[in-house]
Amino acid sequence: MDAISECFGTHASLVRSYLRRLIPRQEVDDVTQVVFAEVWRSRDRFDPARSLETWLLSIAHRRAVDYLRVRRLNTVALEAIPEVPGHDGRADSDQLADRDQLMRALAELPDPQREAIELAYFGELSQREIAERLHVPLGTIKARTARGLHRLHTLLAAA
């Protein structure tokens, strides 16, 4: 049982951060608990030669999909929704375009740089936490992040 406690303590923030992108915030803690319960039940299926984080996130993904399949969406008739004055959808489409452009630029980065940036900005981890998670020196994470952000700036400026 100590192993699951250590796994939860070390990786719960990664799982929560991942789930926040997929399911409503108020459900993240519940689904996180379901993920780690499954981790405990299926611990014999984990291959230590592979990445623990990848295995955890694949379980989290499946549980998020399960959650989304069974939830009931509250629907409102379109006629009941008032017009929003001055809103024509352009701001939303601009935000989507910016996000798409950022994701494409991130995909062009070398894996170590992209991983450091994603863990920092999407995983909400400090550089020290990233270094500990990836088992690399703090200076290496700082360099990867700095180089990656510089490359991102170059890619986004050229777009």
Secondary structure, 3 states (H helix, E strand, C coil): CHHHHHHHHHHHHHHHHHHHCCCCHHHHHHHHHHHHHHHHHCHHHCCCCCCHHHHHHHHHHHHHHHHHHHCCCCCCCHHHCCCCCCCCCHHHHHHHHHHHHHHHHHHHCCHHHHHHHHHHHCCCCCHHHHHHHHCCCHHHHHHHHHHHHHHHHHHHHHC
